[in-house]
Amino acid sequence: MDWEALWEALLGSFLPAPTGSRLLDAAPTGIFRSPLFWTWIALLAGLIGLACCIVYVGLRSTPALLWLALLVDAVALVVVRRALKWRYPI
C-alpha cells in the first residue's frame, strides 16, 4: 500500500512538500489565532457531528430539522471559508 498517496489524498495541500509545507507557510500570517479560523473549525466539527447523527438515526427517518441544520451549516462553512481565503490569501 502506498502510504504517501493515501496521506496526500487525505490531507490534500497541507502535506509537506519538498520545498516546504503550506501549513508552515500559513503560520506567520496569524491565521491559526484568528477567530474566523476557529469559527470555521467549529462549523466543520458541527457538520461532521450532524452527518454522524443523521447516519445514526437513519437516512429515511431523520427529522427535517436535522437536514435543514446540515444545509445551513454547510452554507455557513462555505461562507466562512471564502472569508478566510479573502483575509489570508496564502
Secondary structure, 3 states (H helix, E strand, C coil): CCHHHHHHHHHHHHCCECCECHHHHHHHHCHHHCHHHHHHHHHHHHHHHHHHHHHHHCCCCCCHHHHHHHHHHHHHHHHHHHHHHHHCCC
